[in-house]
Structure formats: C-alpha cells, structure tokens
Amino acid sequence: MTKARIKDMFETLNHSDDKAFIAYIMAGDGGLDQLPQQIKTLEDAGVDLIEIGIPFSDPAADGPVIQEAGIRALEQDTSLKDILHKLKEIKHDIHVPYVLMTYYNPVFHYGLERFAIDSAEANVSGVIVPDVPLEEEDELKHALKNTEIAIIRLATLTTTDDRLEKIAEDAEGFIYAVTVNGITGSKSGYSQEVFDNLKRIKSKSRVPVCAGFGIASAEAAAALGASCDGVIVGSKIVSYFHNNESEKIKALIPRKTAQHAK
C-alpha cells in the first residue's frame, strides 16, 4: 500500500464525482490493542483514508481533544515503534490507504532511515509532519526517497502565493489545507476567506487538496468539500471513540453512499 493507493483512491472518487472523507485517530488512545477495531470501524463507516496520529508530549498544532488523546496514549506507553509494529501485523486487513500524522521529534529519535524502512514495511502510504516546513524537509525526503511514501504538505490561509507555488511544485499525495489558523479543534462555521483560500490552493496544486482542522459535522464537511477534493475530520472522531460513540461516525460523512474506494 503505497502513495499510489492515495492517487487511486482520489481517481476512483473523482469518477463518481465524490469527495474523500479522511478520518484522524490517535493511535494508542484506549490502548494500542484497540487500533485494529478502530480502523475496521472507520472502514465500515465509509472512510476513504485514515490518518493515524502518533502521540507526542508537546503537540503544538493540536487542540485539547487530540492533546488529551495523546496524553492517554502516552500513559499507555504507546510508542512509534509499537504503532509501526502493530500496523505491520494488521496491514493485510486494512483496505483503505493510511498515513501517519507525527511531529518530527519522534521520527528523529526513532532514526530517519529506520523510520523509512519500518513505515514501508507497515504499508504506510504517506506522512504528515506539521512542524517540518518546506525548507527543512530535505532530511526526511532523503530518508524516504527509496520508499513509496508520500510527504504530505500543509498550506494555510496565510501561505503566500509564492510559497504556495513552492509547496505545490512537487507535492505528493494531497495538500492538507488548514481551514483555520492556529490549533486544531471543532469550529462551527467558516468565513468566505476559507472557501476562497481552498480555491486558491486548488488552482495551484497538481495533486488533490483536502481541507482539515475544525470540521465537526456532515454539513461542514459537505460545504468545504464543494471547494476541494476532500475533508479531514479529527477531533470529533477522536471524541466519539473515547466516549464509546463510534456508531455516530458514519453520520459525519456527507456522501449519499458510505462506500470507500478500495
């Protein structure tokens, strides 16, 4: 399961004029032994791609829900090594592409080369590292060059046109469009500026663009999805799993049919 799976997923959805629904979960929240069932629950709900969060002690870009999930995972002694080992164990049971959302510190301490090898063996399709800007991407890119793992970049409301062109120039997988400035969380509404920015990013990107940060309902997902290729929902899904309400996840997906691309 390589970055080609991400491309295939978007192409399949485009053929049916559909948008991607990407779900974020925190690995180890509730215990790492829950990860296989959490992934299956997301697949059964109709999720197209899964973003697997790696817990970190200083998650600067995360809101309170995901921060607390990370703390719970760390209290369970969840490590990057354990997560990759678990994914390697269950990779043949997962039918949608999955990417890792991690800060650079855990990757650096794990060892870049080892991270690349173990992630490839775990069938990881991509990595999102929010605290590694474009200018500091070289080490990570070098480590992953012999793998089929995409480095997924972020763009925000404040990203200049010149910088956006550099981000989009050799972007892989998809561009993660941050729909609010600051930390993640659930926002009830979006300004016109957000929709205009999604269209701006789309106009410059050769890969799909997905909106994330703060999406908490099917209505918000549908509204944002109309201006891009997909949406990413995190805090709401993390809360549902933590509160044993995972049956509510399906209702977050605005599509008429809950069928993911395989």
C-alpha positions as a Python dict, from the first residue, in 0.01 Angstrom:
ca = {
    (1, 'M'): (0, 0, 0),
    (2, 'T'): (198, 295, -132),
    (3, 'K'): (136, 655, -225),
    (4, 'A'): (-13, 517, -547),
    (5, 'R'): (-304, 397, -332),
    (6, 'I'): (-375, 760, -240),
    (7, 'K'): (-379, 858, -607),
    (8, 'D'): (-601, 562, -697),
    (9, 'M'): (-843, 648, -418),
    (10, 'F'): (-889, 1005, -540),
    (11, 'E'): (-925, 893, -901),
    (12, 'T'): (-1194, 642, -806),
    (13, 'L'): (-1385, 909, -614),
    (14, 'N'): (-1349, 1160, -898),
    (15, 'H'): (-1509, 915, -1141),
    (16, 'S'): (-1823, 917, -927),
    (17, 'D'): (-1798, 1293, -859),
    (18, 'D'): (-1738, 1217, -492),
    (19, 'K'): (-1516, 1369, -225),
    (20, 'A'): (-1270, 1195, 5),
    (21, 'F'): (-1355, 1161, 371),
    (22, 'I'): (-1037, 1128, 576),
    (23, 'A'): (-1057, 1028, 941),
    (24, 'Y'): (-796, 1102, 1206),
    (25, 'I'): (-744, 874, 1504),
    (26, 'M'): (-485, 882, 1781),
    (27, 'A'): (-301, 550, 1791),
    (28, 'G'): (-295, 411, 2144),
    (29, 'D'): (-589, 610, 2276),
    (30, 'G'): (-774, 340, 2467),
    (31, 'G'): (-475, 109, 2422),
    (32, 'L'): (-293, 9, 2107),
    (33, 'D'): (-481, -320, 2102),
    (34, 'Q'): (-789, -115, 2006),
    (35, 'L'): (-630, 13, 1684),
    (36, 'P'): (-739, -276, 1457),
    (37, 'Q'): (-1102, -243, 1565),
    (38, 'Q'): (-1091, 136, 1536),
    (39, 'I'): (-962, 106, 1180),
    (40, 'K'): (-1230, -151, 1094),
    (41, 'T'): (-1498, 76, 1241),
    (42, 'L'): (-1378, 361, 1019),
    (43, 'E'): (-1371, 139, 712),
    (44, 'D'): (-1722, 11, 783),
    (45, 'A'): (-1843, 371, 822),
    (46, 'G'): (-1719, 451, 471),
    (47, 'V'): (-1396, 640, 538),
    (48, 'D'): (-1166, 666, 233),
    (49, 'L'): (-832, 725, 404),
    (50, 'I'): (-716, 707, 765),
    (51, 'E'): (-475, 948, 928),
    (52, 'I'): (-306, 774, 1221),
    (53, 'G'): (-179, 1012, 1486),
    (54, 'I'): (146, 941, 1669),
    (55, 'P'): (130, 1062, 2031),
    (56, 'F'): (384, 1325, 2132),
    (57, 'S'): (439, 1509, 2459),
    (58, 'D'): (444, 1859, 2302),
    (59, 'P'): (176, 1860, 2029),
    (60, 'A'): (187, 2229, 1935),
    (61, 'A'): (-64, 2207, 1647),
    (62, 'D'): (-330, 2004, 1826),
    (63, 'G'): (-638, 2124, 2008),
    (64, 'P'): (-748, 2000, 2350),
    (65, 'V'): (-934, 1688, 2233),
    (66, 'I'): (-638, 1549, 2041),
    (67, 'Q'): (-388, 1667, 2303),
    (68, 'E'): (-579, 1474, 2568),
    (69, 'A'): (-597, 1169, 2341),
    (70, 'G'): (-221, 1187, 2301),
    (71, 'I'): (-171, 1206, 2676),
    (72, 'R'): (-392, 899, 2722),
    (73, 'A'): (-193, 713, 2456),
    (74, 'L'): (138, 807, 2617),
    (75, 'E'): (6, 692, 2955),
    (76, 'Q'): (-46, 354, 2786),
    (77, 'D'): (324, 365, 2688),
    (78, 'T'): (235, 387, 2319),
    (79, 'S'): (546, 441, 2106),
    (80, 'L'): (612, 497, 1737),
    (81, 'K'): (788, 160, 1729),
    (82, 'D'): (484, -16, 1874),
    (83, 'I'): (248, 159, 1632),
    (84, 'L'): (453, 62, 1326),
    (85, 'H'): (481, -295, 1455),
    (86, 'K'): (103, -313, 1503),
    (87, 'L'): (39, -173, 1154),
    (88, 'K'): (280, -427, 1006),
    (89, 'E'): (83, -701, 1184),
    (90, 'I'): (-254, -590, 1051),
    (91, 'K'): (-164, -431, 715),
    (92, 'H'): (-331, -704, 510),
    (93, 'D'): (-657, -648, 696),
    (94, 'I'): (-671, -276, 610),
    (95, 'H'): (-843, -195, 282),
    (96, 'V'): (-801, 183, 264),
    (97, 'P'): (-478, 383, 245),
    (98, 'Y'): (-341, 519, 570),
    (99, 'V'): (-91, 790, 654),
    (100, 'L'): (92, 889, 970),
    (101, 'M'): (48, 1229, 1136),
    (102, 'T'): (353, 1282, 1351),
    (103, 'Y'): (573, 1554, 1488),
    (104, 'Y'): (938, 1540, 1385),
    (105, 'N'): (1078, 1463, 1730),
    (106, 'P'): (952, 1101, 1750),
    (107, 'V'): (1078, 1035, 1396),
    (108, 'F'): (1419, 1190, 1467),
    (109, 'H'): (1466, 986, 1784),
    (110, 'Y'): (1347, 673, 1608),
    (111, 'G'): (1605, 726, 1336),
    (112, 'L'): (1512, 853, 992),
    (113, 'E'): (1637, 553, 796),
    (114, 'R'): (1478, 306, 1033),
    (115, 'F'): (1154, 506, 1025),
    (116, 'A'): (1151, 489, 646),
    (117, 'I'): (1213, 113, 637),
    (118, 'D'): (964, 28, 911),
    (119, 'S'): (695, 259, 770),
    (120, 'A'): (734, 100, 427),
    (121, 'E'): (708, -248, 580),
    (122, 'A'): (392, -131, 759),
    (123, 'N'): (238, -26, 423),
    (124, 'V'): (219, 340, 523),
    (125, 'S'): (118, 549, 220),
    (126, 'G'): (222, 892, 347),
    (127, 'V'): (345, 1105, 634),
    (128, 'I'): (228, 1444, 757),
    (129, 'V'): (482, 1625, 975),
    (130, 'P'): (331, 1962, 1068),
    (131, 'D'): (642, 2101, 1238),
    (132, 'V'): (873, 2041, 940),
    (133, 'P'): (843, 2335, 698),
    (134, 'L'): (933, 2304, 332),
    (135, 'E'): (1282, 2446, 391),
    (136, 'E'): (1364, 2172, 643),
    (137, 'E'): (1218, 1879, 451),
    (138, 'D'): (1542, 1756, 291),
    (139, 'E'): (1645, 1506, 560),
    (140, 'L'): (1303, 1345, 568),
    (141, 'K'): (1279, 1345, 189),
    (142, 'H'): (1622, 1182, 161),
    (143, 'A'): (1524, 911, 410),
    (144, 'L'): (1203, 833, 223),
    (145, 'K'): (1344, 855, -130),
    (146, 'N'): (1369, 478, -177),
    (147, 'T'): (1018, 419, -47),
    (148, 'E'): (676, 482, -199),
    (149, 'I'): (572, 701, 95),
    (150, 'A'): (437, 1049, 20),
    (151, 'I'): (534, 1355, 220),
    (152, 'I'): (205, 1541, 257),
    (153, 'R'): (246, 1916, 291),
    (154, 'L'): (28, 2174, 459),
    (155, 'A'): (-93, 2513, 338),
    (156, 'T'): (-277, 2777, 540),
    (157, 'L'): (-474, 3098, 497),
    (158, 'T'): (-153, 3294, 546),
    (159, 'T'): (57, 3097, 295),
    (160, 'T'): (169, 3345, 29),
    (161, 'D'): (117, 3273, -341),
    (162, 'D'): (493, 3238, -396),
    (163, 'R'): (527, 2993, -111),
    (164, 'L'): (217, 2804, -220),
    (165, 'E'): (371, 2755, -564),
    (166, 'K'): (680, 2601, -399),
    (167, 'I'): (464, 2376, -180),
    (168, 'A'): (262, 2264, -482),
    (169, 'E'): (557, 2225, -718),
    (170, 'D'): (644, 1864, -631),
    (171, 'A'): (370, 1790, -378),
    (172, 'E'): (280, 1426, -322),
    (173, 'G'): (-40, 1252, -214),
    (174, 'F'): (-251, 1557, -141),
    (175, 'I'): (-213, 1903, 8),
    (176, 'Y'): (-355, 1943, 357),
    (177, 'A'): (-533, 2279, 354),
    (178, 'V'): (-564, 2418, 705),
    (179, 'T'): (-909, 2576, 726),
    (180, 'V'): (-841, 2777, 1041),
    (181, 'N'): (-528, 2943, 1169),
    (182, 'G'): (-378, 2803, 1486),
    (183, 'I'): (-451, 2475, 1658),
    (184, 'T'): (-693, 2201, 1558),
    (185, 'G'): (-1041, 2170, 1701),
    (186, 'S'): (-1408, 2192, 1614),
    (187, 'K'): (-1534, 2517, 1463),
    (188, 'S'): (-1900, 2576, 1390),
    (189, 'G'): (-1868, 2791, 1079),
    (190, 'Y'): (-1625, 2912, 813),
    (191, 'S'): (-1567, 3253, 661),
    (192, 'Q'): (-1569, 3323, 288),
    (193, 'E'): (-1193, 3363, 319),
    (194, 'V'): (-1164, 2991, 392),
    (195, 'F'): (-1351, 2894, 74),
    (196, 'D'): (-1155, 3145, -134),
    (197, 'N'): (-832, 3003, 3),
    (198, 'L'): (-929, 2648, -86),
    (199, 'K'): (-996, 2759, -443),
    (200, 'R'): (-660, 2941, -447),
    (201, 'I'): (-475, 2628, -333),
    (202, 'K'): (-667, 2415, -583),
    (203, 'S'): (-572, 2650, -866),
    (204, 'K'): (-201, 2598, -797),
    (205, 'S'): (-192, 2232, -699),
    (206, 'R'): (-141, 1934, -930),
    (207, 'V'): (-243, 1695, -652),
    (208, 'P'): (-576, 1681, -467),
    (209, 'V'): (-645, 1935, -193),
    (210, 'C'): (-815, 1832, 132),
    (211, 'A'): (-950, 2064, 399),
    (212, 'G'): (-887, 1987, 762),
    (213, 'F'): (-885, 2133, 1114),
    (214, 'G'): (-1216, 2209, 1278),
    (215, 'I'): (-1471, 2003, 1083),
    (216, 'A'): (-1737, 1870, 1319),
    (217, 'S'): (-2044, 1785, 1108),
    (218, 'A'): (-2154, 1641, 776),
    (219, 'E'): (-2284, 1987, 684),
    (220, 'A'): (-1942, 2145, 737),
    (221, 'A'): (-1776, 1859, 551),
    (222, 'A'): (-2009, 1899, 254),
    (223, 'A'): (-1966, 2277, 247),
    (224, 'L'): (-1587, 2260, 248),
    (225, 'G'): (-1577, 1959, 18),
    (226, 'A'): (-1754, 2159, -252),
    (227, 'S'): (-1440, 2374, -284),
    (228, 'C'): (-1177, 2096, -271),
    (229, 'D'): (-1120, 1722, -312),
    (230, 'G'): (-1191, 1600, 37),
    (231, 'V'): (-1211, 1674, 407),
    (232, 'I'): (-1026, 1560, 717),
    (233, 'V'): (-1213, 1510, 1043),
    (234, 'G'): (-1018, 1458, 1364),
    (235, 'S'): (-1136, 1592, 1699),
    (236, 'K'): (-1496, 1476, 1653),
    (237, 'I'): (-1392, 1121, 1565),
    (238, 'V'): (-1140, 1105, 1850),
    (239, 'S'): (-1418, 1214, 2087),
    (240, 'Y'): (-1659, 954, 1952),
    (241, 'F'): (-1411, 673, 2007),
    (242, 'H'): (-1321, 796, 2355),
    (243, 'N'): (-1687, 823, 2456),
    (244, 'N'): (-1781, 485, 2304),
    (245, 'E'): (-1998, 657, 2042),
    (246, 'S'): (-1822, 530, 1730),
    (247, 'E'): (-2157, 442, 1572),
    (248, 'K'): (-2201, 819, 1516),
    (249, 'I'): (-1903, 841, 1281),
    (250, 'K'): (-2099, 735, 973),
    (251, 'A'): (-2329, 1036, 1014),
    (252, 'L'): (-2028, 1269, 972),
    (253, 'I'): (-1981, 1154, 613),
    (254, 'P'): (-2186, 1369, 373),
    (255, 'R'): (-2184, 1130, 79),
    (256, 'K'): (-2503, 954, -26),
    (257, 'T'): (-2333, 616, -15),
    (258, 'A'): (-2089, 506, 255),
    (259, 'Q'): (-1861, 310, 26),
    (260, 'H'): (-1489, 364, 35),
    (261, 'A'): (-1254, 323, -258),
    (262, 'K'): (-1055, 2, -245),
}
